[in-house]
Amino acid sequence: MRYSTAIEAAEHHTDKARARHQAAEQELADLYDKQASICQSITRALEQRAATTRELAAAERREADTRHSA
């Protein structure tokens, strides 16, 4: 193999490896974005559940108070 051919082959493999690496980096960044979005959705759902739990507890207390008063 000629010297210049070996260099070109090495450059070609380096370019391919660099492209695969960049694709992997982008995929990882996309997955982190998805993870953040999922975490935000879970947080909102947990906050909503906490709010409805408080509402339910208050309603049950009012009902119990009403029953005891009647």
ABEGO torsion letter per residue (X at the ends): XBAAAAAAAAAAAAAAAAAAAAAAAAAAAAAAAAAAAAAAAAAAAAAAAAAAAAAAAAAAAAAAAAAAAX
